[in-house]
Amino acid sequence: MTKVILIHGNGGSTAGDHWLPWLERELSALGLDVINRTFPDNVKARAEFWLPFIEELGADDGTILIGHSSGAVAAMRYAETHRLLGSVLVGVCYTDLGDSGETASGYYRRPWQWEQIRANQKWIAIYQSTDDPLIPVAEARFVAARLKCSYFESNDRGHFLDSTEFPEIVRFVRRQLIGP
């Protein structure tokens, strides 16, 4: 059975926030084994805690990681050294954006291994909004260009914090697993 691990963002986010509970229900209804847990160190989202936690949850070559913000960054770092089925990155960045908290997270200390991230997965999708107040759209466009992945851009979703549903992800995952 295909496993999906949902990874929330930092700043105290939890598994119960925004569209994550809805996405858990919808993907479970497709017959997927969905893990939606609040990650340790959820305020700072440090790599030293999050990456081992993803491994503890059993992420492997039959797993889809769906990460939001810091969760998307963690998914990319995990994919550098682990095989996955695929990933969905929402509100992703590749720099610390000049934010000391992001710098301290540990994700930006070394160069990105774009080829490895891509080679370790069958597919990758990115969702970004041009009006994201936290992550400039240029960040996600840069990541998409390096990963040569599916890229979906909207103009009015901000940092994807205001909605309680995210049907585009469900449709994308369904297409990847069962076709159109």
N, C-alpha and C positions, 0 to 999 in steps of 0.2 A: 504494500500500500504506500502511496506517495505521502510523504510527510511535508507539512508546511509549518515553518516557525516564523511567527510574527515578532518583529523587534521594534518596540516603541522608541521614541526619542529621549533626549536628556531633560534636564530641568525639572525632574520630579514626575515625569510622565509615567503612566502605568498601563498595564494590559487592559484596563477598563476605559481608557480614554478614546475620544474621537470616534473613528470608524473601525477600530480594531475589534470590538465585540461583534459588530455587525458582520465584518469580514470573516471572523471565526465561524459564525453561524452559516454564512453563505457557502464558504469553502467546505465546511463539514457536510453540508447538504449535497455536495458533489461527490461525497464518499472519500474525501481526503482526511488524513489524520492531522488535525490542526493543534499546534501548541501555542497558546497565547498566555504567557506568563510575564509578570513584572520582573524585569532584570535587576540583579543586585547593583548597588551603587547607581541608582536611577537618576540621581541629581547630576553627578559628574559624568556618568557613562564612560568610565575609563576602560581602555582596551585591555588592561591587565585583568579586569574582572569579566568583561563582556565576552571576549573571545573564548576563554575557557568555558564560560557558561553555555555558549552556543554548542561547543563540543559536548558538554555534559548532556545537553538536550538531544544528542544523537544525530546532529546534522551530518549527512553523508551524501553519496551520489544519487540517492533517491529523494533528496530534500530540496524544497523550494524555500529560500529565505525571502521574506517580505519585510523590508526595513524602511522606517520613516526617519528622516533627518539623521541624527547620530546613529540610529539603527541601520540606515542605509550605508553609512560609512563603515560601520562594523561588519555588515554583510560583505562589502568589497574587500576589507582586510582579511576576513575569514576565507574568502574565495581565492586569495593569493596562494594559500597553502593547503586547501581542502577541495576535493571534488564535490560538486553539487549538481542537482538536476538543472536548477535555474534560480534567478533572483529577480525581484521587483524592487526598485530603488525609488523612493518617493522623497522629494525635496533633498537631493543629494548634493554634496560638495566634495572638493578634493583638497582644499586649503583650510587653515584654521580661521580664515576670514578676519585675522587680526584680533581675535577674541582670546583673552588669556585662559578662559575656561576651556575653550576648544583646544588650545595649545596643550594644556595640562592633561587632556584626555589620552594623549599618547598615540593617536592615530596618524599624526602628521609628521612624525619624527624622521621618517625615512621615505625614500622615493616610492611611488606607486609602481606596482608590477602589473601594468595593464595587460600585457600578453598572458600572464598567468591567470589573472582574473577571468579573462575571456576563455582561455583554453580549458579551465577547470569547470566550465558550465556549458550546457547545450544552448541556453538562451538567457538573455538579460533584457529587462525593460526598465525605462526610466520615466517617471511622471514628474513634471515640473510646471510651475506657473510663473508667468512673467511678472506678476505682482507680488511675489514672495517677499515679505519685508525682512526676512532673516538671511536668505540665501539668494544672491544675485543669479539670474537666469544664466549668465555666462558660465557659472560653475558647472551647472548640469549639462549645458551644451558641450563644454570641454570634456566632461566625463563620457558623454554619449559618443563623441567623436573618437576618443581613445578606445572605448569598448566596442565600437561599431555595432551598437545594439539598437533595439526598438526604442524610439524616443517619442513621447507624447507630451506636447506642450499646450497648456491652457493659458488664458489671460486673466482669470478671475477667481482662482482658488487659493490665493495667498500661500501660506505654509501648510495647507491641507489640515488645518486645525478646526475649522468651523463646521464641517459636515459630519454626519453620523453614518454615512454610507459612502461606498467607493465602488460602484458597479463596474467601472472600467477595469479594475484589477481582476474581478471575477471573470469577466468576459475574456480578458487576455489569458489568464491561467487556463480557463476552459479550452480555448483555442489551442494552446500549447499542448494540452494533454489529450484532448479528444478531437481536435480539428474544428472547422467552422460549423 
